[in-house]
Amino acid sequence: MNYIKIPSIVGMVIMGVVARNMSGWTKSVFHEEIASYIKSFSLMIILVRGALELTFKGRLIGVILLTFIPFLTEVIFDFFVIKFGFKYPVAISFSYALCLSAVAPAVVVPLML
């Protein structure tokens, strides 16, 4: 019998969708503010566990091309926009560009899920 190998993150996401759409038990048990923290913590666990399952052995060039080069491209572009668009000093522009580029995946990835 052939088994389909599905990553565990897929199961976690499916169970999260099922649990969220069950009729009303989540609304009556948790206060809205506490539910927000639980959802954020659950998303963090899913993303961390998914990242821990990745293997980069023998793929150093691919990892560099897919992570560092887009990050550095975004930093350089943001730096020029902030420096020449908003007329900030070089140090402030560079630090703002680094902060913006570091935070961008944390905003984009949950929206994509």
N, C-alpha and C positions, 0 to 999 in steps of 0.2 A: 504494500500500500504506500503510495506517495504522499508525503506530507508537504504542505505549503509552509514555508518558513516566513512568518510575518513578524516584524519587529514588535517588541512589547509596547512601544509607544503608540502603535496603532490601536491596540487593545485598550490602553489607558484613555485615549481620545474618544473611542467609541463608548466606553463606559461613562465618561464624563458627559457626552451628549445624551445618553440614555438617562442618566441620573438627573440631568438638568431639565429634561422634558417630562419627567414623571409628574403626575398631577398633584401639585400643590404641597407636597410634604416639605419641600425645601423652604417654601414661603412661611409656613407656620412654625417651623422649628427654630430658624435662625433670624436674628435681628438683621436688618438690611446692611448695617455697617459691618457687622461680624461676617456676614455672608460675602461681602466684598473682600475682606481679608482672606477668607478661606479660599475664594476663587483665585486670588493672586498667588497665594501660597501653593495651591494645587498646580497652577500653570507653571510656577517656578520648578516644582518637583518634576513635572512632565518634561520640561525643557532640559533640566540637568540630567535626568535619566537617559533622555534621548541622546544627549551629547556624550555621555559616558559610554554608550554603545558603539560609538564611532571608532574605527581603527585607522590610524594613519601610517602604519608600518609600510615603508617603502614608497610612500606617496608624498614625500616632502615637497617636491616641486609643485604638485597639484594643490597642496595646502597653502603654499606661499602665493600661488597665483589666484586662488579663490578667496583668500582672507586678507592678506596684507596689502596686496596691490589695490583692490577696491577701497580699502580703508585709507591708504595713503593718497589715492586719487581724490577721494572725498575731502580729506584734510587740505590738500593743496587748493582745490577748487573753492572750498569754504574760506580758506585764508585770503585768497584774492578777492572774493566777493566782499568779505568783511573789511579788508584793508582798504580797497579802492572804492567800494560802494558806500561804506559807512564812515570812512576816514578815521579808523581806529589806529592806535600805535601797533607796531609790529608784534610786540610780546603779547598784548591783549588779543590781537587778531589770531595769532597762532594758538594761544591757549583756548580761546573760544571755539576755534575750528576743531581742536582735539576733543574738547568736551562734546561738541555737537556730533562729531563722527562716532564717538564712543556710545552715546545715548541713542542714536538713530536705530540700531538693530533692536534695542529693547522696546522701541515703540512700534517698529514695523512688523516684527515677528508675531506678536500677539494679534495684530490686526489681520495677518495672513492666515492665522489658525482659525 
